[in-house]
Amino acid sequence: MVSVAGSEPVASVGKRMEALALAPLLFIVTLGVGWLVWCVVEWANGKTPSYRLLGLRVVRTSDEQPTRLIRSSVRNILCLLLVVPTIAVCCIIGISFVFGASPPEDLLRRPRTAPWDRITATKVIDEGTQSRGGRHVTRKTLDHIDLAGARQATPEGRTNGRVRH
């Protein structure tokens, strides 16, 4: 995660792709009407239903406040217009990987800025992370760290399945 001091980390490409895949599923499950109502409720917080479930938020880059109606509308229109060319470029890159090119190791983990975010001066932040010791750690990692620190010996003198010596 990339982060500026005092700010939330930018969402990874993989996390944004999860939200994109989740959106149509939520639309179908809520029969469209529920999704629209949910969008209206979440809009003031810079979220969509899928962003809400994944802990993401769209904010202005200048002050990290949620986007307003005009900027949000322009961002969504640009997203719709630019998503087809973006997918086309990704397909061409994908074909080059099929023919033997090696993708970068951090292709889906490294935060990137979408064209519609650059044009509207917005970014998607990942609120599902917390700062610990100057670095950002995901909730899953924090749970693992907390579990590792909470391991205690059982009355039989065993820890984690091993006998203590």
N, C-alpha and C positions, 0 to 999 in steps of 0.2 A: 504494500500500500504506500502510496506517495502522500505525504502530508506536509503542510506548512505549519509552523509553530502556532498552536492555538486553534487550529482548524481541524475539521473532520477529514479523514482520508478520502481520496477520490475512488469511486467504485471501479472495480476491475471490469474488463471486457466480458469475462465469463459470467460475472454477476448480472451485468446488464443484459446479456443474452438469455439468462435464466428468466429475467423479468419479461423480456420480449416473448419468450415461449409460454410463460404463465398467463399472459394477458388474454389470448383467445380462449384458453381453458376456463378462466374465470368468467369471461363473457358468456360462454355456453352454459356453464353451471348456474349462473345467476339469471339466465334467460334474457340477457341484454339489459333489461330494465333495472335490475338490481345493480348491475355493473355501472350503469349511467348514474344512478343515485349515489353509489359509492364514490364514483369519480368526483361528483359535485362536492361531496362532504370532504374528501381528501385534497381537493384542488388547493384550498387555502394553505395547506401545509407543504405544498410543492411535491405532492405524491400522486400516484395512481394506485389502483387496488393492488397490482402486482408489486409496485415499489413499496407499498405499505407492508406487505407480507414478507418481503426480502430485506427490509430495513434500509431502503434507498430513499434519497430525496433530491429534487432538482432545486438548486439555489443559484443566485446571482454570484458571479465570480468576485464582484467588487466588495460585497459585505456579507456574503453567505446567508442572506435572507431568502426565504422562499420566493419564487417568481410570482409576479402579478399576472392578471388576466391577459394583457396585451402581449407581453413577452412570452408567456406560456403558449398562447395561441400561435404566435409567429414561429416559435420553436417546433410546435407540433406540425404545422403546415410544411415547414422546411424539412422536417423529418420524413413526412410522407413523400415529398418531392425528391429528396435525396436518397431515400432508402433503396430505390431500384438501382441507380448507378452504383451505390455502395455495394449492394449484393453482387452486381455484375463484376466489379473489380475483385471482390472476394472470391468469386468463382474462378476468375482467371488466375489468381494467386493460388487457389486450391488445386487447379489443374497442374500448375508448375510443381506443386508438392507431389502430386501423383507421378509425375515424370522424373522424380528424383531429387528435387530441391529439398533441403532440410529446413523446416520451420524453426524459428527461434524458440528456445526453451520456454521463455516467458510470454509466448504469444497471447494466451488468454488470461494470464495473471496480471500482467503489467497494465496499469491504468493508461487509457488513451482518451483523447477528446474527440468526440464525434463532430463532423462538420457543422451540424445544426447547433451544437453547443458553442463552437467557436464563433459563429455568426451572431448568435443571440447573447453572448457573454454569460453563459450559464455553465454549470457543471453538475454532475451527479455524484453525490457524496454517499459514502457507506456508513450509516449510523450503527451498523452491527459490529463495529469495532470499538475498542477502548484503548486508551493510551496507558502503557505500563512501563515505567522507567525510561521515558523518552522515545519509546518505539510503540507502534501500533500493533495490537494483538487482537485476533478475532475472538469472539465469544467461545468458539469451539476450542481454541488454544487455551483460553483462560480456564475453561472447564477441565481440560486435561492437566493443566498446571495445578489447579486446586485439588483435583483428585490425587495427583502425584504427591502433593504436600500433605494430604489428609490421610495417607496410608499409615496405619498404626498396627502394632503387633496384636495378634489375637491372644486370648488367654493361654493357648498352647505354645506361645512363643514363636509363632510363624508370622511372617510378613510376605504378602504377595505370593503365597504358595511355597516359600522357601523357609527352611529352618535357620534361625539365627545361631551363630556360633559365638 
